[in-house]
Amino acid sequence: MAISGDALATMSLQEMLDTYQPTKCAECGVTLHETTTGCRTVGPKCVCSDCYFRTMSDGLEQYPICIPRMHRGG
């Protein structure tokens, strides 16, 4: 559906959301924009950067990344 520039300029926010149906975060429901909120794919769903890193940090606290070290002597 083509929309003229004049119609787009006078379109209300609700009309724009109904027309374009933007993707929302599966966790918090915020509208995703690549430059402001991020858009990361986790499995079959898209989440914002805040939810993505919150989930990643929870996983890292549960299973921390350890550096193998050599022990001398023994």
PDB file of N, CA, C and O in Angstrom, chain B, residues numbered from 101:
ATOM      1  N   MET B 101       0.847  -1.169   0.000  1.00  0.00           N
ATOM      2  CA  MET B 101       0.000   0.000   0.000  1.00  0.00           C
ATOM      3  C   MET B 101       0.891   1.230   0.000  1.00  0.00           C
ATOM      4  O   MET B 101       1.645   1.447   0.948  1.00  0.00           O
ATOM      5  N   ALA B 102       0.815   2.032  -1.043  1.00  0.00           N
ATOM      6  CA  ALA B 102       1.620   3.248  -1.153  1.00  0.00           C
ATOM      7  C   ALA B 102       0.924   4.390  -0.429  1.00  0.00           C
ATOM      8  O   ALA B 102      -0.286   4.579  -0.552  1.00  0.00           O
ATOM      9  N   ILE B 103       1.702   5.140   0.321  1.00  0.00           N
ATOM     10  CA  ILE B 103       1.173   6.283   1.062  1.00  0.00           C
ATOM     11  C   ILE B 103       1.926   7.512   0.594  1.00  0.00           C
ATOM     12  O   ILE B 103       3.154   7.491   0.508  1.00  0.00           O
ATOM     13  N   SER B 104       1.210   8.582   0.291  1.00  0.00           N
ATOM     14  CA  SER B 104       1.855   9.812  -0.158  1.00  0.00           C
ATOM     15  C   SER B 104       2.550  10.486   1.017  1.00  0.00           C
ATOM     16  O   SER B 104       2.240  10.208   2.175  1.00  0.00           O
ATOM     17  N   GLY B 105       3.479  11.362   0.717  1.00  0.00           N
ATOM     18  CA  GLY B 105       4.216  12.073   1.756  1.00  0.00           C
ATOM     19  C   GLY B 105       3.317  12.943   2.612  1.00  0.00           C
ATOM     20  O   GLY B 105       3.515  13.045   3.823  1.00  0.00           O
ATOM     21  N   ASP B 106       2.319  13.577   1.984  1.00  0.00           N
ATOM     22  CA  ASP B 106       1.385  14.427   2.737  1.00  0.00           C
ATOM     23  C   ASP B 106       0.557  13.597   3.710  1.00  0.00           C
ATOM     24  O   ASP B 106       0.330  14.007   4.848  1.00  0.00           O
ATOM     25  N   ALA B 107       0.105  12.420   3.256  1.00  0.00           N
ATOM     26  CA  ALA B 107      -0.691  11.555   4.128  1.00  0.00           C
ATOM     27  C   ALA B 107       0.159  11.036   5.285  1.00  0.00           C
ATOM     28  O   ALA B 107      -0.325  10.923   6.411  1.00  0.00           O
ATOM     29  N   LEU B 108       1.428  10.719   5.009  1.00  0.00           N
ATOM     30  CA  LEU B 108       2.320  10.234   6.057  1.00  0.00           C
ATOM     31  C   LEU B 108       2.607  11.319   7.085  1.00  0.00           C
ATOM     32  O   LEU B 108       2.686  11.040   8.281  1.00  0.00           O
ATOM     33  N   ALA B 109       2.763  12.564   6.620  1.00  0.00           N
ATOM     34  CA  ALA B 109       3.054  13.680   7.525  1.00  0.00           C
ATOM     35  C   ALA B 109       1.879  13.992   8.444  1.00  0.00           C
ATOM     36  O   ALA B 109       2.084  14.431   9.576  1.00  0.00           O
ATOM     37  N   THR B 110       0.667  13.775   7.982  1.00  0.00           N
ATOM     38  CA  THR B 110      -0.511  14.099   8.791  1.00  0.00           C
ATOM     39  C   THR B 110      -1.071  12.893   9.542  1.00  0.00           C
ATOM     40  O   THR B 110      -2.059  13.018  10.265  1.00  0.00           O
ATOM     41  N   MET B 111      -0.447  11.725   9.373  1.00  0.00           N
ATOM     42  CA  MET B 111      -0.935  10.497  10.010  1.00  0.00           C
ATOM     43  C   MET B 111      -0.667  10.537  11.522  1.00  0.00           C
ATOM     44  O   MET B 111       0.413  10.930  11.962  1.00  0.00           O
ATOM     45  N   SER B 112      -1.660  10.125  12.296  1.00  0.00           N
ATOM     46  CA  SER B 112      -1.478  10.081  13.750  1.00  0.00           C
ATOM     47  C   SER B 112      -0.604   8.871  14.112  1.00  0.00           C
ATOM     48  O   SER B 112      -0.413   7.965  13.300  1.00  0.00           O
ATOM     49  N   LEU B 113      -0.085   8.872  15.326  1.00  0.00           N
ATOM     50  CA  LEU B 113       0.767   7.777  15.770  1.00  0.00           C
ATOM     51  C   LEU B 113       0.010   6.454  15.753  1.00  0.00           C
ATOM     52  O   LEU B 113       0.561   5.434  15.339  1.00  0.00           O
ATOM     53  N   GLN B 114      -1.232   6.456  16.192  1.00  0.00           N
ATOM     54  CA  GLN B 114      -2.018   5.212  16.226  1.00  0.00           C
ATOM     55  C   GLN B 114      -2.271   4.689  14.829  1.00  0.00           C
ATOM     56  O   GLN B 114      -2.208   3.481  14.599  1.00  0.00           O
ATOM     57  N   GLU B 115      -2.560   5.592  13.877  1.00  0.00           N
ATOM     58  CA  GLU B 115      -2.761   5.167  12.484  1.00  0.00           C
ATOM     59  C   GLU B 115      -1.477   4.568  11.908  1.00  0.00           C
ATOM     60  O   GLU B 115      -1.522   3.585  11.168  1.00  0.00           O
ATOM     61  N   MET B 116      -0.338   5.163  12.251  1.00  0.00           N
ATOM     62  CA  MET B 116       0.942   4.660  11.762  1.00  0.00           C
ATOM     63  C   MET B 116       1.231   3.274  12.339  1.00  0.00           C
ATOM     64  O   MET B 116       1.692   2.390  11.618  1.00  0.00           O
ATOM     65  N   LEU B 117       0.966   3.077  13.625  1.00  0.00           N
ATOM     66  CA  LEU B 117       1.176   1.774  14.244  1.00  0.00           C
ATOM     67  C   LEU B 117       0.250   0.721  13.654  1.00  0.00           C
ATOM     68  O   LEU B 117       0.660  -0.423  13.456  1.00  0.00           O
ATOM     69  N   ASP B 118      -0.995   1.095  13.372  1.00  0.00           N
ATOM     70  CA  ASP B 118      -1.935   0.153  12.771  1.00  0.00           C
ATOM     71  C   ASP B 118      -1.536  -0.206  11.340  1.00  0.00           C
ATOM     72  O   ASP B 118      -1.725  -1.343  10.906  1.00  0.00           O
ATOM     73  N   THR B 119      -0.983   0.766  10.609  1.00  0.00           N
ATOM     74  CA  THR B 119      -0.610   0.543   9.216  1.00  0.00           C
ATOM     75  C   THR B 119       0.636  -0.318   9.099  1.00  0.00           C
ATOM     76  O   THR B 119       0.658  -1.265   8.312  1.00  0.00           O
ATOM     77  N   TYR B 120       1.685  -0.005   9.873  1.00  0.00           N
ATOM     78  CA  TYR B 120       2.975  -0.669   9.696  1.00  0.00           C
ATOM     79  C   TYR B 120       3.210  -1.840  10.640  1.00  0.00           C
ATOM     80  O   TYR B 120       4.088  -2.661  10.375  1.00  0.00           O
ATOM     81  N   GLN B 121       2.467  -1.948  11.722  1.00  0.00           N
ATOM     82  CA  GLN B 121       2.567  -3.035  12.693  1.00  0.00           C
ATOM     83  C   GLN B 121       4.022  -3.364  13.036  1.00  0.00           C
ATOM     84  O   GLN B 121       4.538  -4.403  12.623  1.00  0.00           O
ATOM     85  N   PRO B 122       4.682  -2.485  13.789  1.00  0.00           N
ATOM     86  CA  PRO B 122       6.094  -2.712  14.116  1.00  0.00           C
ATOM     87  C   PRO B 122       6.291  -3.910  15.046  1.00  0.00           C
ATOM     88  O   PRO B 122       5.374  -4.316  15.760  1.00  0.00           O
ATOM     89  N   THR B 123       7.492  -4.461  15.023  1.00  0.00           N
ATOM     90  CA  THR B 123       7.833  -5.588  15.874  1.00  0.00           C
ATOM     91  C   THR B 123       8.023  -5.101  17.299  1.00  0.00           C
ATOM     92  O   THR B 123       8.613  -4.046  17.527  1.00  0.00           O
ATOM     93  N   LYS B 124       7.527  -5.863  18.252  1.00  0.00           N
ATOM     94  CA  LYS B 124       7.677  -5.520  19.671  1.00  0.00           C
ATOM     95  C   LYS B 124       8.538  -6.563  20.360  1.00  0.00           C
ATOM     96  O   LYS B 124       8.622  -7.707  19.915  1.00  0.00           O
ATOM     97  N   CYS B 125       9.178  -6.156  21.455  1.00  0.00           N
ATOM     98  CA  CYS B 125      10.018  -7.057  22.243  1.00  0.00           C
ATOM     99  C   CYS B 125       9.144  -8.145  22.858  1.00  0.00           C
ATOM    100  O   CYS B 125       8.073  -7.863  23.395  1.00  0.00           O
ATOM    101  N   ALA B 126       9.608  -9.384  22.774  1.00  0.00           N
ATOM    102  CA  ALA B 126       8.844 -10.509  23.320  1.00  0.00           C
ATOM    103  C   ALA B 126       8.841 -10.507  24.847  1.00  0.00           C
ATOM    104  O   ALA B 126       7.950 -11.097  25.457  1.00  0.00           O
ATOM    105  N   GLU B 127       9.828  -9.850  25.478  1.00  0.00           N
ATOM    106  CA  GLU B 127       9.923  -9.835  26.939  1.00  0.00           C
ATOM    107  C   GLU B 127       9.160  -8.662  27.554  1.00  0.00           C
ATOM    108  O   GLU B 127       8.306  -8.862  28.418  1.00  0.00           O
ATOM    109  N   CYS B 128       9.470  -7.426  27.108  1.00  0.00           N
ATOM    110  CA  CYS B 128       8.897  -6.243  27.772  1.00  0.00           C
ATOM    111  C   CYS B 128       7.855  -5.504  26.933  1.00  0.00           C
ATOM    112  O   CYS B 128       7.140  -4.653  27.461  1.00  0.00           O
ATOM    113  N   GLY B 129       7.755  -5.813  25.628  1.00  0.00           N
ATOM    114  CA  GLY B 129       6.717  -5.213  24.795  1.00  0.00           C
ATOM    115  C   GLY B 129       7.060  -3.863  24.193  1.00  0.00           C
ATOM    116  O   GLY B 129       6.195  -3.243  23.576  1.00  0.00           O
ATOM    117  N   VAL B 130       8.281  -3.385  24.344  1.00  0.00           N
ATOM    118  CA  VAL B 130       8.665  -2.103  23.758  1.00  0.00           C
ATOM    119  C   VAL B 130       8.811  -2.267  22.243  1.00  0.00           C
ATOM    120  O   VAL B 130       9.241  -3.320  21.772  1.00  0.00           O
ATOM    121  N   THR B 131       8.451  -1.225  21.479  1.00  0.00           N
ATOM    122  CA  THR B 131       8.589  -1.267  20.028  1.00  0.00           C
ATOM    123  C   THR B 131      10.065  -1.270  19.671  1.00  0.00           C
ATOM    124  O   THR B 131      10.822  -0.428  20.155  1.00  0.00           O
ATOM    125  N   LEU B 132      10.482  -2.206  18.832  1.00  0.00           N
ATOM    126  CA  LEU B 132      11.897  -2.366  18.511  1.00  0.00           C
ATOM    127  C   LEU B 132      12.325  -1.447  17.370  1.00  0.00           C
ATOM    128  O   LEU B 132      11.678  -1.384  16.324  1.00  0.00           O
ATOM    129  N   HIS B 133      13.427  -0.739  17.597  1.00  0.00           N
ATOM    130  CA  HIS B 133      14.104   0.079  16.590  1.00  0.00           C
ATOM    131  C   HIS B 133      15.575  -0.289  16.684  1.00  0.00           C
ATOM    132  O   HIS B 133      16.139  -0.264  17.778  1.00  0.00           O
ATOM    133  N   GLU B 134      16.206  -0.628  15.581  1.00  0.00           N
ATOM    134  CA  GLU B 134      17.589  -1.106  15.598  1.00  0.00           C
ATOM    135  C   GLU B 134      18.540  -0.096  16.238  1.00  0.00           C
ATOM    136  O   GLU B 134      19.438  -0.495  16.980  1.00  0.00           O
ATOM    137  N   THR B 135      18.371   1.194  15.975  1.00  0.00           N
ATOM    138  CA  THR B 135      19.322   2.181  16.476  1.00  0.00           C
ATOM    139  C   THR B 135      19.084   2.577  17.922  1.00  0.00           C
ATOM    140  O   THR B 135      20.035   2.952  18.606  1.00  0.00           O
ATOM    141  N   THR B 136      17.856   2.510  18.414  1.00  0.00           N
ATOM    142  CA  THR B 136      17.592   2.973  19.782  1.00  0.00           C
ATOM    143  C   THR B 136      17.434   1.846  20.788  1.00  0.00           C
ATOM    144  O   THR B 136      18.007   1.916  21.875  1.00  0.00           O
ATOM    145  N   THR B 137      16.679   0.816  20.462  1.00  0.00           N
ATOM    146  CA  THR B 137      16.444  -0.259  21.425  1.00  0.00           C
ATOM    147  C   THR B 137      17.181  -1.535  21.075  1.00  0.00           C
ATOM    148  O   THR B 137      17.323  -2.420  21.919  1.00  0.00           O
ATOM    149  N   GLY B 138      17.651  -1.642  19.845  1.00  0.00           N
ATOM    150  CA  GLY B 138      18.278  -2.884  19.396  1.00  0.00           C
ATOM    151  C   GLY B 138      17.208  -3.890  19.018  1.00  0.00           C
ATOM    152  O   GLY B 138      16.050  -3.762  19.415  1.00  0.00           O
ATOM    153  N   CYS B 139      17.599  -4.874  18.262  1.00  0.00           N
ATOM    154  CA  CYS B 139      16.674  -5.931  17.849  1.00  0.00           C
ATOM    155  C   CYS B 139      17.490  -7.210  17.750  1.00  0.00           C
ATOM    156  O   CYS B 139      18.140  -7.458  16.734  1.00  0.00           O
ATOM    157  N   ARG B 140      17.458  -8.013  18.787  1.00  0.00           N
ATOM    158  CA  ARG B 140      18.259  -9.226  18.845  1.00  0.00           C
ATOM    159  C   ARG B 140      17.343 -10.444  18.780  1.00  0.00           C
ATOM    160  O   ARG B 140      16.300 -10.487  19.434  1.00  0.00           O
ATOM    161  N   THR B 141      17.737 -11.414  18.000  1.00  0.00           N
ATOM    162  CA  THR B 141      16.957 -12.634  17.844  1.00  0.00           C
ATOM    163  C   THR B 141      17.454 -13.676  18.836  1.00  0.00           C
ATOM    164  O   THR B 141      18.628 -14.045  18.830  1.00  0.00           O
ATOM    165  N   VAL B 142      16.553 -14.141  19.680  1.00  0.00           N
ATOM    166  CA  VAL B 142      16.857 -15.197  20.638  1.00  0.00           C
ATOM    167  C   VAL B 142      15.887 -16.327  20.358  1.00  0.00           C
ATOM    168  O   VAL B 142      14.717 -16.273  20.737  1.00  0.00           O
ATOM    169  N   GLY B 143      16.396 -17.358  19.685  1.00  0.00           N
ATOM    170  CA  GLY B 143      15.512 -18.444  19.268  1.00  0.00           C
ATOM    171  C   GLY B 143      14.513 -17.912  18.263  1.00  0.00           C
ATOM    172  O   GLY B 143      14.906 -17.245  17.307  1.00  0.00           O
ATOM    173  N   PRO B 144      13.228 -18.188  18.450  1.00  0.00           N
ATOM    174  CA  PRO B 144      12.226 -17.731  17.484  1.00  0.00           C
ATOM    175  C   PRO B 144      11.692 -16.323  17.773  1.00  0.00           C
ATOM    176  O   PRO B 144      10.848 -15.837  17.020  1.00  0.00           O
ATOM    177  N   LYS B 145      12.151 -15.655  18.832  1.00  0.00           N
ATOM    178  CA  LYS B 145      11.581 -14.359  19.205  1.00  0.00           C
ATOM    179  C   LYS B 145      12.620 -13.247  19.115  1.00  0.00           C
ATOM    180  O   LYS B 145      13.824 -13.496  19.166  1.00  0.00           O
ATOM    181  N   CYS B 146      12.134 -12.016  18.982  1.00  0.00           N
ATOM    182  CA  CYS B 146      12.984 -10.827  18.944  1.00  0.00           C
ATOM    183  C   CYS B 146      12.861 -10.095  20.279  1.00  0.00           C
ATOM    184  O   CYS B 146      11.759  -9.925  20.802  1.00  0.00           O
ATOM    185  N   VAL B 147      13.994  -9.664  20.824  1.00  0.00           N
ATOM    186  CA  VAL B 147      13.994  -8.935  22.090  1.00  0.00           C
ATOM    187  C   VAL B 147      14.853  -7.686  21.955  1.00  0.00           C
ATOM    188  O   VAL B 147      15.708  -7.607  21.073  1.00  0.00           O
ATOM    189  N   CYS B 148      14.625  -6.708  22.832  1.00  0.00           N
ATOM    190  CA  CYS B 148      15.440  -5.496  22.846  1.00  0.00           C
ATOM    191  C   CYS B 148      16.783  -5.806  23.506  1.00  0.00           C
ATOM    192  O   CYS B 148      16.950  -6.849  24.138  1.00  0.00           O
ATOM    193  N   SER B 149      17.730  -4.892  23.352  1.00  0.00           N
ATOM    194  CA  SER B 149      19.068  -5.112  23.898  1.00  0.00           C
ATOM    195  C   SER B 149      19.056  -5.210  25.416  1.00  0.00           C
ATOM    196  O   SER B 149      19.812  -5.996  25.988  1.00  0.00           O
ATOM    197  N   ASP B 150      18.209  -4.424  26.081  1.00  0.00           N
ATOM    198  CA  ASP B 150      18.140  -4.481  27.543  1.00  0.00           C
ATOM    199  C   ASP B 150      17.739  -5.871  28.029  1.00  0.00           C
ATOM    200  O   ASP B 150      18.375  -6.417  28.929  1.00  0.00           O
ATOM    201  N   CYS B 151      16.701  -6.442  27.448  1.00  0.00           N
ATOM    202  CA  CYS B 151      16.240  -7.781  27.855  1.00  0.00           C
ATOM    203  C   CYS B 151      17.265  -8.837  27.475  1.00  0.00           C
ATOM    204  O   CYS B 151      17.474  -9.795  28.220  1.00  0.00           O
ATOM    205  N   TYR B 152      17.905  -8.672  26.322  1.00  0.00           N
ATOM    206  CA  TYR B 152      18.908  -9.637  25.872  1.00  0.00           C
ATOM    207  C   TYR B 152      20.069  -9.695  26.855  1.00  0.00           C
ATOM    208  O   TYR B 152      20.467 -10.778  27.284  1.00  0.00           O
ATOM    209  N   PHE B 153      20.618  -8.529  27.214  1.00  0.00           N
ATOM    210  CA  PHE B 153      21.766  -8.519  28.112  1.00  0.00           C
ATOM    211  C   PHE B 153      21.387  -8.882  29.547  1.00  0.00           C
ATOM    212  O   PHE B 153      22.216  -9.416  30.284  1.00  0.00           O
ATOM    213  N   ARG B 154      20.144  -8.599  29.956  1.00  0.00           N
ATOM    214  CA  ARG B 154      19.680  -9.021  31.272  1.00  0.00           C
ATOM    215  C   ARG B 154      19.643 -10.553  31.340  1.00  0.00           C
ATOM    216  O   ARG B 154      20.056 -11.143  32.339  1.00  0.00           O
ATOM    217  N   THR B 155      19.154 -11.181  30.288  1.00  0.00           N
ATOM    218  CA  THR B 155      19.110 -12.646  30.224  1.00  0.00           C
ATOM    219  C   THR B 155      20.516 -13.224  30.181  1.00  0.00           C
ATOM    220  O   THR B 155      20.801 -14.214  30.855  1.00  0.00           O
ATOM    221  N   MET B 156      21.402 -12.609  29.389  1.00  0.00           N
ATOM    222  CA  MET B 156      22.783 -13.088  29.289  1.00  0.00           C
ATOM    223  C   MET B 156      23.514 -12.956  30.623  1.00  0.00           C
ATOM    224  O   MET B 156      24.262 -13.857  31.002  1.00  0.00           O
ATOM    225  N   SER B 157      23.312 -11.853  31.339  1.00  0.00           N
ATOM    226  CA  SER B 157      24.007 -11.677  32.612  1.00  0.00           C
ATOM    227  C   SER B 157      23.491 -12.664  33.656  1.00  0.00           C
ATOM    228  O   SER B 157      24.263 -13.142  34.488  1.00  0.00           O
ATOM    229  N   ASP B 158      22.192 -12.975  33.623  1.00  0.00           N
ATOM    230  CA  ASP B 158      21.661 -13.992  34.538  1.00  0.00           C
ATOM    231  C   ASP B 158      22.305 -15.346  34.264  1.00  0.00           C
ATOM    232  O   ASP B 158      22.639 -16.077  35.196  1.00  0.00           O
ATOM    233  N   GLY B 159      22.476 -15.677  32.997  1.00  0.00           N
ATOM    234  CA  GLY B 159      23.114 -16.940  32.631  1.00  0.00           C
ATOM    235  C   GLY B 159      24.575 -16.979  33.028  1.00  0.00           C
ATOM    236  O   GLY B 159      25.078 -18.017  33.457  1.00  0.00           O
ATOM    237  N   LEU B 160      25.265 -15.848  32.888  1.00  0.00           N
ATOM    238  CA  LEU B 160      26.675 -15.807  33.264  1.00  0.00           C
ATOM    239  C   LEU B 160      26.865 -15.893  34.774  1.00  0.00           C
ATOM    240  O   LEU B 160      27.855 -16.455  35.242  1.00  0.00           O
ATOM    241  N   GLU B 161      25.925 -15.340  35.540  1.00  0.00           N
ATOM    242  CA  GLU B 161      26.009 -15.480  36.993  1.00  0.00           C
ATOM    243  C   GLU B 161      25.794 -16.926  37.416  1.00  0.00           C
ATOM    244  O   GLU B 161      26.419 -17.409  38.360  1.00  0.00           O
ATOM    245  N   GLN B 162      24.911 -17.604  36.714  1.00  0.00           N
ATOM    246  CA  GLN B 162      24.628 -18.996  37.046  1.00  0.00           C
ATOM    247  C   GLN B 162      25.764 -19.911  36.588  1.00  0.00           C
ATOM    248  O   GLN B 162      26.143 -20.834  37.309  1.00  0.00           O
ATOM    249  N   TYR B 163      26.304 -19.664  35.407  1.00  0.00           N
ATOM    250  CA  TYR B 163      27.391 -20.485  34.859  1.00  0.00           C
ATOM    251  C   TYR B 163      28.539 -19.566  34.442  1.00  0.00           C
ATOM    252  O   TYR B 163      28.655 -19.234  33.262  1.00  0.00           O
ATOM    253  N   PRO B 164      29.388 -19.149  35.382  1.00  0.00           N
ATOM    254  CA  PRO B 164      30.451 -18.194  35.048  1.00  0.00           C
ATOM    255  C   PRO B 164      31.492 -18.794  34.106  1.00  0.00           C
ATOM    256  O   PRO B 164      31.741 -20.000  34.099  1.00  0.00           O
ATOM    257  N   ILE B 165      32.080 -17.916  33.321  1.00  0.00           N
ATOM    258  CA  ILE B 165      33.144 -18.327  32.419  1.00  0.00           C
ATOM    259  C   ILE B 165      34.434 -18.346  33.221  1.00  0.00           C
ATOM    260  O   ILE B 165      34.805 -17.334  33.815  1.00  0.00           O
ATOM    261  N   CYS B 166      35.113 -19.466  33.248  1.00  0.00           N
ATOM    262  CA  CYS B 166      36.344 -19.609  34.032  1.00  0.00           C
ATOM    263  C   CYS B 166      37.518 -19.795  33.080  1.00  0.00           C
ATOM    264  O   CYS B 166      37.381 -20.374  32.002  1.00  0.00           O
ATOM    265  N   ILE B 167      38.658 -19.298  33.497  1.00  0.00           N
ATOM    266  CA  ILE B 167      39.883 -19.452  32.725  1.00  0.00           C
ATOM    267  C   ILE B 167      40.632 -20.640  33.313  1.00  0.00           C
ATOM    268  O   ILE B 167      40.931 -20.649  34.507  1.00  0.00           O
ATOM    269  N   PRO B 168      40.941 -21.642  32.494  1.00  0.00           N
ATOM    270  CA  PRO B 168      41.712 -22.780  33.025  1.00  0.00           C
ATOM    271  C   PRO B 168      43.129 -22.320  33.379  1.00  0.00           C
ATOM    272  O   PRO B 168      43.759 -21.592  32.611  1.00  0.00           O
ATOM    273  N   ARG B 169      43.613 -22.736  34.515  1.00  0.00           N
ATOM    274  CA  ARG B 169      44.947 -22.348  34.979  1.00  0.00           C
ATOM    275  C   ARG B 169      45.775 -23.568  35.279  1.00  0.00           C
ATOM    276  O   ARG B 169      45.261 -24.592  35.731  1.00  0.00           O
ATOM    277  N   MET B 170      47.057 -23.452  35.026  1.00  0.00           N
ATOM    278  CA  MET B 170      47.973 -24.547  35.340  1.00  0.00           C
ATOM    279  C   MET B 170      48.484 -24.360  36.774  1.00  0.00           C
ATOM    280  O   MET B 170      48.874 -23.260  37.163  1.00  0.00           O
ATOM    281  N   HIS B 171      48.477 -25.410  37.526  1.00  0.00           N
ATOM    282  CA  HIS B 171      48.980 -25.358  38.893  1.00  0.00           C
ATOM    283  C   HIS B 171      50.353 -25.980  38.925  1.00  0.00           C
ATOM    284  O   HIS B 171      50.570 -27.047  38.352  1.00  0.00           O
ATOM    285  N   ARG B 172      51.280 -25.326  39.587  1.00  0.00           N
ATOM    286  CA  ARG B 172      52.645 -25.857  39.695  1.00  0.00           C
ATOM    287  C   ARG B 172      52.759 -26.731  40.918  1.00  0.00           C
ATOM    288  O   ARG B 172      52.102 -26.491  41.932  1.00  0.00           O
ATOM    289  N   GLY B 173      53.572 -27.722  40.823  1.00  0.00           N
ATOM    290  CA  GLY B 173      53.801 -28.610  41.974  1.00  0.00           C
ATOM    291  C   GLY B 173      52.632 -29.554  42.155  1.00  0.00           C
ATOM    292  O   GLY B 173      51.854 -29.800  41.233  1.00  0.00           O
ATOM    293  N   GLY B 174      52.535 -30.044  43.290  1.00  0.00           N
ATOM    294  CA  GLY B 174      51.350 -30.819  43.487  1.00  0.00           C
ATOM    295  C   GLY B 174      51.555 -32.127  44.019  1.00  0.00           C
ATOM    296  O   GLY B 174      50.594 -32.868  44.224  1.00  0.00           O
TER     297      GLY B 174
END
